[in-house]
């Protein structure tokens, strides 16, 4: 869709930009059928974008439906079928609304085009949003918790807590890390990496720390050390930057890490109560899946540990919520997204966009791994953020494809 045809090109860009930059501000809470619906600040502007897009669709009477969009619509359809097993209608409606928003993001971004000027700004704003969330975490840790790790009372914001926040931050962390390797030196990228890295430490998420360290070391080896296309001087400079960044992150977070170690956070992990409780949740979610194996129990409708609790494993979350059929669709969606990113990365010539796609793909893998032990996929804020990032890639690479084929004129 050429947004400028409906005289809303700049307005649309403005709204999506504000949505990204305000997504992690304190949200609003509304009761709904015995549960609490959370409306995120940036989500309001996102819905305004939906309205503009739907108005344009109504005007031209058609829109593009990609394979990713088809998978998203199938997830909604199976989720609606799971209504027959729902006991908490409020949580079901909240869960369903998450997948509806994700589908709208994908459909909208498949049907619009960002020119190079807009896509460059949106990529920056997406990384800035991760920095904004990080600053909230750092501020609360330093000024409210006096820089201390508080056992049993880890960092908690209005939008979520500890491991959930860390899972969100893994995406902009790897986008910023990749930009350092693949782009020209940018002090902004280095500062973003430092701020987000410190914030991940302050979430006190052990799994996020392990994932960040292991994958970062892997990508340093792949991009810098054994990459034959990288000049020797570039390798040396990149290694100096990484060592400097790692040193700064460690220097700021060392006292916090020391407290985590002294409190026994890394001792006998398999015997710690919070990990043992996860296995109990895993069992209860699997039992719930066995009770309703085909269409599940309804979005967010499994009662674990005598309360409605997230599975801390996105595969079990899907199985418990929507059953085996939904899991197959979800796996198809994830594989399709990963293949799409590979195709677009190889076809893209713009260095900034190419780096963003590669960093996003790596962050996507990180949150996938993190989601095996922590809640992320299926939760609204996480899904909105990660699919807005995907939407930027879809709308930006569509613009390049149009420009390449010279099918359209000026686009917004």
C-alpha positions in Angstrom: 0.0 0.0 0.0 1.3 3.4 -0.9 0.3 5.3 2.3 0.8 8.7 0.7 -2.2 7.9 -1.6 -4.5 8.3 1.5 -2.6 11.5 2.7 -1.5 9.7 5.9 2.1 8.8 5.1 3.8 11.1 7.7 1.0 10.6 10.2 1.4 6.8 10.0 5.2 7.1 10.4 4.8 9.5 13.4 2.3 7.2 15.1 4.4 4.0 14.7 7.5 5.9 15.9 5.7 7.1 19.0 4.3 3.6 19.6 7.8 2.2 19.6 9.4 4.9 21.8 6.6 4.8 24.4 5.9 1.0 24.5 7.7 0.5 27.9 6.2 3.5 29.7 3.9 2.6 32.7 0.8 0.9 31.4 -2.9 1.3 32.3 -4.9 -1.5 34.0 -8.5 -2.4 33.4 -10.6 -5.1 35.0 -12.2 -7.6 32.5 -14.3 -10.5 33.6 -12.4 -11.1 36.8 -9.0 -10.6 35.2 -6.8 -7.5 34.6 -6.3 -6.2 31.0 -3.0 -4.3 30.6 -3.0 -1.6 28.0 0.5 -0.4 27.2 1.1 3.3 26.5 2.6 2.6 23.0 -0.1 0.2 22.3 -2.6 3.0 22.0 -0.6 4.6 19.1 -0.3 1.2 17.5 -4.1 0.8 17.4 -4.3 4.2 15.7 -1.9 2.9 13.1 -4.3 -0.1 12.6 -7.2 2.3 12.1 -5.3 4.2 9.4 -4.3 1.0 7.7 -7.8 -0.4 7.8 -9.2 2.8 6.3 -6.7 2.5 3.5 -7.7 -1.2 3.0 -11.4 -0.2 2.8 -10.5 2.4 0.2 -8.5 0.2 -2.1 -10.6 -3.0 -1.2 -7.6 -5.4 -1.1 -4.5 -6.2 1.0 -1.5 -8.5 0.8 -1.7 -11.8 2.8 1.8 -13.3 3.3 2.6 -16.8 4.6 3.5 -15.3 8.0 0.1 -13.6 8.1 -1.7 -16.8 7.3 0.0 -18.6 10.1 -1.0 -15.8 12.5 -4.7 -16.1 11.4 -4.6 -19.8 11.8 -3.4 -19.4 15.4 -6.3 -17.1 16.1 -8.8 -19.6 14.6 -7.5 -22.5 16.7 -7.5 -20.2 19.7 -11.2 -19.4 19.2 -12.0 -23.1 19.1 -10.3 -23.5 22.5 -13.0 -21.3 24.0 -15.1 -24.4 24.6 -12.7 -25.5 27.4 -12.2 -22.1 29.0 -13.0 -21.6 32.7 -11.7 -18.0 33.0 -13.2 -15.9 30.2 -11.2 -12.8 31.2 -7.8 -14.4 30.8 -9.0 -16.1 27.6 -10.0 -12.7 26.1 -6.7 -11.1 27.2 -4.7 -14.0 25.5 -6.8 -13.9 22.4 -6.3 -10.1 22.1 -2.6 -10.6 22.1 -2.7 -12.9 19.0 -5.1 -10.5 17.2 -2.7 -7.6 17.7 0.2 -9.7 16.4 -1.8 -10.7 13.3 -2.7 -7.1 12.7 0.9 -6.0 13.0 2.0 -8.7 10.4 -0.9 -7.9 8.0 -0.4 -4.2 8.3 3.4 -4.3 7.7 3.0 -6.7 4.8 0.7 -4.2 3.1 2.7 -0.9 3.7 6.1 0.4 2.5 8.8 2.4 4.3 11.2 4.3 2.2 14.9 4.3 3.2 14.7 7.5 5.3 11.8 6.2 7.4 13.2 2.7 7.8 16.5 4.1 9.1 14.7 6.1 11.7 12.5 3.3 12.8 15.5 1.0 13.2 17.1 3.6 15.5 13.9 4.1 17.4 13.5 0.3 17.9 17.0 0.2 19.5 16.3 3.3 21.5 13.2 1.6 23.0 15.3 -1.1 24.4 17.6 1.5 25.9 14.5 3.3 27.4 13.5 0.0 29.1 17.1 -0.5 30.3 17.2 3.0 31.8 14.0 2.2 33.8 15.7 -1.0 35.1 19.0 0.7 35.9 17.2 3.6 37.6 15.1 1.4 39.9 18.1 -0.8 40.8 20.4 2.1 41.6 18.0 4.6 43.2 15.3 2.4 44.8 17.2 -0.8 45.6 20.5 1.1 46.3 22.3 -1.0 43.6 21.7 -4.2 45.6 20.5 -7.6 44.5 17.5 -8.4 46.7 16.9 -12.1 47.0 13.2 -13.0 46.5 12.4 -9.4 45.4 14.2 -9.0 42.1 13.6 -6.0 39.8 9.9 -5.4 39.2 8.4 -2.8 36.9 4.8 -2.1 36.1 5.2 -3.8 32.8 6.8 -7.0 34.2 9.6 -8.4 36.3 13.1 -10.0 36.2 13.3 -12.8 33.7 10.5 -11.4 31.5 12.3 -8.0 31.2 15.5 -9.8 30.5 13.9 -11.8 27.7 12.7 -8.6 26.0 16.1 -7.0 26.3 17.9 -9.8 24.6 16.5 -8.7 21.2 17.9 -5.1 21.2 21.1 -6.4 22.9 22.0 -8.6 19.9 20.8 -6.0 17.4 23.3 -3.5 19.0 26.0 -6.1 19.2 25.7 -7.0 15.6 25.7 -3.4 14.5 29.1 -3.0 16.2 30.6 -5.8 14.1 29.0 -5.0 10.8 28.5 -1.3 10.6 30.9 1.6 10.7 31.9 2.6 14.3 29.1 4.3 16.0 29.3 5.7 19.6 25.5 5.3 19.8 25.6 1.6 19.1 28.4 1.1 21.7 26.4 3.1 24.4 23.2 1.2 23.6 25.1 -2.1 24.0 26.6 -0.9 27.3 23.3 0.3 28.8 21.3 -2.8 27.7 24.1 -5.1 28.9 24.1 -3.5 32.4 20.3 -3.7 32.5 20.3 -7.4 31.7 22.6 -8.0 34.7 20.3 -5.9 36.9 17.4 -8.1 36.0 19.2 -10.9 37.9 18.1 -13.4 35.3 20.6 -16.2 35.3 19.3 -17.7 32.1 19.5 -14.4 30.2 23.0 -13.9 31.4 24.0 -17.4 30.2 22.3 -17.0 26.8 23.8 -13.5 26.3 27.4 -14.6 27.2 27.4 -17.9 25.2 25.8 -16.4 22.1 27.9 -13.2 22.2 31.1 -15.3 22.4 29.8 -17.4 19.5 29.1 -14.3 17.3 32.4 -12.7 18.2 34.2 -15.8 16.9 32.0 -16.0 13.7 32.0 -12.3 12.8 35.4 -11.2 13.9 37.9 -14.0 14.6 37.3 -16.5 11.8 35.6 -14.2 9.3 37.9 -14.2 6.2 36.1 -11.2 4.7 37.0 -8.9 7.6 40.3 -6.9 7.4 42.9 -7.5 10.1 42.7 -3.9 11.3 38.9 -4.2 11.5 39.2 -7.4 13.5 41.6 -5.8 16.0 39.4 -2.7 16.4 36.2 -4.8 16.9 37.9 -7.0 19.5 39.1 -3.9 21.3 35.6 -2.5 21.3 34.1 -5.8 22.6 36.7 -6.1 25.3 36.2 -2.5 26.3 32.4 -2.9 26.4 32.6 -6.2 28.3 34.9 -4.5 30.8 32.6 -1.5 31.3 29.5 -3.7 31.7 31.4 -5.9 34.2 32.8 -2.9 36.1 29.3 -1.4 36.6 27.6 -4.7 37.4 30.4 -6.5 39.4 29.0 -5.6 42.9 25.6 -6.8 41.8 27.0 -10.0 40.4 29.0 -10.6 43.5 25.9 -10.3 45.6 24.2 -12.8 43.4 27.1 -15.3 43.8 27.3 -14.8 47.5 23.5 -15.4 47.9 24.0 -18.8 46.2 22.2 -17.9 43.0 24.6 -20.0 41.0 25.0 -22.9 43.4 23.3 -26.3 42.9 20.9 -24.8 40.3 19.0 -28.1 39.9 18.1 -28.1 43.6 16.9 -24.5 44.0 13.3 -24.0 44.9 12.4 -21.7 42.0 13.7 -24.2 39.4 12.0 -27.1 41.1 8.7 -25.1 41.1 9.2 -24.7 37.3 9.3 -28.5 36.9 6.0 -28.7 38.9 4.5 -26.1 36.5 5.8 -28.0 33.5 4.0 -31.1 34.8 0.7 -29.3 35.4 0.8 -27.8 32.0 1.5 -31.1 30.4 -1.3 -32.7 32.4 -3.6 -29.9 31.2 -2.5 -30.6 27.6 -3.3 -34.3 28.0 -6.9 -33.3 29.2 -7.5 -31.3 26.0 -4.8 -32.3 23.5 -6.3 -30.9 20.3 -7.6 -27.4 21.0 -6.2 -26.8 24.5 -7.7 -25.1 27.5 -8.0 -21.6 26.2 -5.5 -18.7 26.1 -3.8 -18.3 29.5 -6.3 -20.6 31.0 -4.2 -23.3 32.7 -4.2 -23.3 36.5 -0.7 -24.1 37.7 0.4 -24.0 41.4 -3.2 -23.2 42.3 -3.3 -20.0 40.3 -3.3 -19.0 36.6 0.4 -19.1 36.0 2.6 -18.9 32.9 4.3 -22.1 31.9 7.9 -20.7 31.8 8.3 -22.8 28.6 6.7 -21.5 25.5 6.1 -25.0 24.0 4.2 -26.1 27.0 2.4 -22.8 27.1 1.1 -23.4 23.6 0.2 -27.0 24.3 -1.7 -26.1 27.4 -3.4 -23.1 26.0 -4.3 -24.3 22.5 -3.2 -27.9 22.0 -1.1 -29.9 19.6 -2.5 -28.4 16.4 -1.7 -24.9 17.5 1.9 -26.0 18.4 2.4 -27.3 14.8 1.1 -24.0 13.4 3.4 -22.1 15.8 6.4 -24.1 14.8 5.5 -23.5 11.2 5.3 -19.7 12.0 8.7 -19.7 13.6 10.4 -21.6 10.8 8.8 -19.3 8.2 10.0 -16.2 10.1 13.5 -17.5 10.3 13.6 -18.5 6.6 12.1 -15.1 5.7 14.9 -13.3 7.6 17.5 -15.4 5.8 16.1 -14.6 2.4 15.7 -10.9 3.1 19.2 -10.7 4.6 20.8 -12.2 1.5 18.7 -9.9 -0.8 19.3 -6.7 1.1 22.1 -4.3 0.0 21.5 -1.5 2.5 24.1 -2.0 5.2 22.1 -0.6 8.2 19.0 -2.7 7.3 21.2 -5.8 6.6 22.8 -5.4 10.0 19.4 -5.0 11.7 18.0 -8.1 10.0 21.0 -10.2 11.1 20.9 -8.7 14.7 17.2 -9.4 14.8 17.6 -12.9 13.7 20.2 -13.5 16.4 18.1 -11.9 19.0 15.2 -14.0 17.8 17.3 -17.1 18.5 18.3 -15.8 21.9 14.7 -15.3 23.1 13.7 -18.6 21.6 16.3 -20.3 23.8 15.4 -18.1 26.8 11.7 -19.0 26.3 12.4 -22.7 27.1 12.7 -21.8 30.8 11.1 -18.3 31.0 7.8 -16.7 29.9 8.0 -14.7 26.7 6.3 -16.0 23.6 2.5 -15.7 24.1 2.8 -12.7 26.4 1.4 -9.4 25.0 4.2 -6.9 25.5 6.9 -9.3 24.3 4.8 -10.3 21.3 4.1 -6.7 20.3 7.8 -5.7 20.6 9.2 -8.6 18.7 6.6 -8.4 15.9 7.0 -4.6 15.5 10.7 -5.4 14.9 9.7 -8.0 12.3 7.2 -5.6 10.8 9.9 -3.0 10.3 11.9 -5.6 8.3 8.9 -6.6 6.3 7.8 -3.1 5.4 11.4 -2.0 4.7 12.4 -4.9 2.5 9.1 -4.6 0.6 10.1 -1.0 -0.2 13.5 -2.2 -1.6 11.8 -4.9 -3.6 9.4 -2.3 -5.1 12.3 0.1 -5.9 14.3 -2.7 -7.4 11.4 -3.8 -9.7 10.5 -0.2 -10.4 6.8 -1.1 -10.1 5.7 2.0 -8.1 6.6 5.6 -7.7 7.1 7.6 -4.5 6.3 5.6 -1.4 6.0 6.6 2.2 
